[in-house]
Amino acid sequence: MREIQLRDAKASLSAVVDDARRGEPAIITRHGKPEAVIVSFEEWQRLSHVPSFGQLLMATPLTEDDLPSRNQSPFRDSGL
């Protein structure tokens, strides 16, 4: 991924966007520090729709036999 200074990106924004649409994202830097990334809209949509851990767990094809049985013994006294 190429890095481009903010002032250069402003001067050639159309070319930076065209590159991103072709699958060549760019890191925008200010004073040598990364500040933003330009990616295509399609790439942004793909990256922003990552499922949560809970959604992944809910989508697993587990059955009751796949899970260990729950320990039914009473709680122990903590002594507090």
C-alpha positions as CSV (number, residue, x, y, z in Angstrom):
1,M,0.0,0.0,0.0
2,R,1.5,3.3,-1.0
3,E,1.8,6.3,1.3
4,I,0.9,9.8,0.1
5,Q,1.3,13.1,1.9
6,L,-2.0,15.0,2.6
7,R,-1.0,18.0,0.5
8,D,-0.2,15.7,-2.5
9,A,-3.4,13.7,-2.0
10,K,-5.4,17.0,-2.1
11,A,-3.7,18.0,-5.3
12,S,-4.4,14.7,-7.0
13,L,-7.5,13.4,-5.2
14,S,-9.1,12.2,-8.4
15,A,-6.1,10.0,-9.3
16,V,-6.0,8.7,-5.7
17,V,-9.7,7.8,-5.8
18,D,-9.2,6.1,-9.3
19,D,-6.3,4.1,-7.9
20,A,-8.5,3.0,-4.9
21,R,-11.2,1.9,-7.3
22,R,-8.7,-0.2,-9.2
23,G,-7.8,-2.0,-5.9
24,E,-4.8,0.2,-4.9
25,P,-5.5,1.8,-1.6
26,A,-3.4,4.6,-0.2
27,I,-2.4,5.7,3.3
28,I,-2.7,9.5,3.7
29,T,0.0,10.9,6.0
30,R,0.3,14.2,7.7
31,H,3.7,15.2,9.0
32,G,4.9,11.7,8.4
33,K,2.2,10.0,10.5
34,P,-0.6,7.9,9.0
35,E,-3.9,9.7,9.3
36,A,-6.3,8.0,6.9
37,V,-6.7,5.3,4.3
38,I,-8.4,5.7,0.9
39,V,-10.0,2.4,-0.2
40,S,-12.8,1.7,-2.8
41,F,-16.4,1.8,-1.6
42,E,-16.7,-1.9,-2.3
43,E,-13.7,-2.7,-0.1
44,W,-15.1,-0.5,2.6
45,Q,-18.4,-2.3,2.5
46,R,-16.7,-5.6,2.6
47,L,-14.6,-4.6,5.6
48,S,-17.4,-2.9,7.5
49,H,-19.7,-6.0,7.5
50,V,-17.5,-8.3,9.5
51,P,-19.8,-10.3,11.9
52,S,-19.5,-9.9,15.6
53,F,-18.2,-12.8,17.7
54,G,-21.7,-13.4,19.0
55,Q,-23.1,-13.6,15.5
56,L,-20.4,-16.1,14.6
57,L,-21.3,-18.2,17.6
58,M,-25.0,-18.1,16.9
59,A,-24.3,-19.3,13.3
60,T,-22.3,-22.4,14.3
61,P,-24.0,-25.7,13.6
62,L,-23.7,-27.0,17.2
63,T,-26.1,-29.4,18.8
64,E,-26.7,-30.2,22.4
65,D,-24.4,-33.2,22.1
66,D,-21.5,-31.0,21.0
67,L,-21.5,-29.1,24.3
68,P,-20.1,-30.5,27.7
69,S,-22.7,-31.1,30.4
70,R,-23.0,-28.4,33.0
71,N,-21.5,-29.0,36.5
72,Q,-24.5,-29.1,38.8
73,S,-22.6,-29.2,42.1
74,P,-23.4,-26.4,44.6
75,F,-21.2,-23.3,44.8
76,R,-18.4,-23.5,47.3
77,D,-18.2,-21.1,50.2
78,S,-15.7,-18.3,49.5
79,G,-15.3,-17.5,53.2
80,L,-16.0,-13.9,52.8
